[in-house]
Amino acid sequence: MGAVDLPKSPNVFHPEKPSAVGSRNSLAQEFRDQQAEVDLMLSEEVDKVMNHIASKLPKEVLERVDVMGGLKEKVYNYFNQNYQNMFNRYVVTTEDEMVKKVRNFIDKEEMKILARYAPKEIAALLDQIGGIDKFNTGEIEKSIVNMYGHLQGHIQRGVNDLENLTNSILRQKTDVGAFIRGENAYSIVKCAFQDNINKPKTVTDVKLSVNILDSELISPIFHYQVTVEYLIKDLLSNHILNMIDKEIEKLKDKLVDEGKEELSDAEIIFKKMSMVEDYTGDDKDNPKSKRYLFFGKHLMERIEGLRAEIDPEEFDSLNIRENLKKLIDIENIRNRGFNTAINSITSILDTSKMGYQYVENLKNARELILREYEDTNAVILPDERFVIRMKYYDNAQLIEERRAYDVQITSFEIEVQHLWDVLEIVYQDSKFFKGVVDFSDLAKGKKNKIRNRIKAKTGDPLYEDIDKMWDEVTFIKPSDTDVERMNRTYIFEKSKMKKRLILMRDKLSSMYGFGYPKKRRVMEERLTFLDSEFQLFDYKINPYHVQPGLLLDVDITSIKKKKATLDGMANVLNEFLHGVSKGFQDAAFASFSRRRSTVREDIAQSFAGAEAEESKESEYLSMISSQDTDMVTKTKSTKSGGGKKKSGGDSLKEI
C-alpha cells in the first residue's frame, strides 16, 4: 500500500468509513475485529458491576430490583456510549494522525528522487524558482518576532500601570514608594513632595533625583572630551580584569576536582590582587614592562593627548594615530553609553504615552533636557507636566559643583544675618520711651539688684559677664570630623536659616501689628525674596550627595486627585533603570549560599568522624525498627482482645 492508497482523512467525515474523521474504524487496525473486542470488554465490565451490586445489596432489596432485566441493559448501554464515544474514537484519531505522518514522509522521499526522472533543464528551473534564496522567510519571521515583542511590552506596561494604581488605592496616599520600588530604591538621592506655590490646595510638586553610579551602568559613559589614550587604557583594564576572573574560575574548578576546600571571599580578593602584577606594571618608561603586554609603548606614545577631534591641518589618513583613533571611533566607545541612555528614556516615554514637546540634547556636555511643554512660565502651564534633566558627572565636575554650593550657602548665611541685624536694630530703636517691652528690658532693669542681693552672697558671675554659647535659634552644632568636612550636608546651616526667617516674620508681626509703615514693607519684601530664593535653592540636589555617574533629575507637577503624570512617570523610571543600570550587587549576599543553621561538620569534606556518624545512623535505624515491632505487637494484642490498659507513663513512652 503506497502513499496514494492512504485516504486523505482530514477531507472525509464519516462514522463508519475507515480512517475518516470521527470514524469508529481505522485502516491501521487491519484484520482486527474492533466491535467484537469492544463487546467483550463491555460485557465483562457490566458483569463486574452487576456482581458488585448483588454482593452489596440485601436479599430483600435484590428481589424488588430487576437485576437480570432492565438494570443490566441500562448499565451496558451507559458503558457502551461513553466508552465508544471517548476512548475508541480517541484511539482511532491518534492512529489516523500516525498514518498522515507516514504518508507525508513518503511524499517527501518521493519528491527527493523526482529529479532523477526529470530532464536537467527542468530540475535547474525548479531550483531557480523555488531555491532557498528566492523564498526566504527570515524577514517575515523577524517581523513576527518584533510584533510579539511589542505586544509583550504593551502587556507588561499595562500590568505595571495596574500594579501602581492598585498600590496607590490600597495605600490611599502618594509617597516615594510610588516611583521606584524593590532593587532600585537605593539609587534615590532626593525625593520631595511639596504643595505648588500657585495652587497649594490642588496641585503637588515632586522633586525626584536618581544617581546611577559608573560601576552600575550596563554600558559605560565617557565624556566627549576624554582622550583616546584613556579609552584604550580603560579597555585594557577591563580585559585584564576579565582574564583575572577567568584564572580564578579555573582555580576554583581545580580545587573542586581535587576535593579541597573552596576559597573564601577574602582569599579570592587577595588572590585577584596578587594576579594584578602579572599583567600590569608601574614602570612607564620601560618598553618591556608588563603594562605594555597587550598594547606596545610606541603605540601608546602615538596617541598621547589625542582627543575626540584632530586639527584638519594636521590630519593625515596614513598616520598611526589617525588609524588608531578611527578604530576607536568605529566601535563608538566614546558615545555609546550616553546615546543608549538617551534612546532608552525617549523610547520609554513614547511607548508610555508621556509625550514631550521640548528636547535639548547637549551631546558634548553629556546632558539631556526633556520638557513636556516648551514654555517655562509656571503660571500659564497646565497642572500636569514634567521636566527631565539627565546629566553625566565625573569627579572633576562634582568638585566644582560642590565649591559653588559652598559659596551659595555662605552667601545665604551672610544675607540672612544682615537682615537679622537690621531688624534687631529697628526693633531696639522702636522700644524707646516704651518702658519694659521684652525680657531683656526687664533683666537690664533688675541687673543691679541681682548683683547686690544674689550674686554678692553666692560669688557667682553676673549673667552679662558669662560668654553665651547658645544663640537661642538652633542647638549647638558639634565639631566636624573628616566625614563631615568631606561630605557637607549643610543640614544644620539650612535649619538655622529657615528658623531665622520664621522668627523674623514673627517679630515683624509683633512689632507693627496691623500697621504697614515703610520700614516694615521694605524689610518684608527683602524677607520674602530671601525666603523664596532659599526654598528654590533647598529644592536642588546637594552635590555632596552625588557620586560620579548618571544623574536623572525629574521635576513633576501633578493634580493631587488625578496623579496622571505621577503614575505614568513611575513606570518610565522603573523601566529606564531596568534597561540602563545593573543594579546594586552585594558580593556577600551573592556568595552566601548556605544558612548558618544548616552548616554541618561534613561540609568541609573531612572523613575523620565517619565512624561516629555511622554508629549514630545505626543506632537511629535500630531505634526505629524496634518502635515498629512494638507497634505491630501492640496492634495484634489489641485486635485479639487480650490487651490491658496501660498507665500514663507507658502511653507517653509509646507516643
Summary of the structure (lengths in Angstrom):
residues: 655
radius of gyration: 43.8
end to end distance: 72.4
largest distance: 136.9
contacts: 1558
relative contact order: 0.08
helix: 60%
strand: 8%
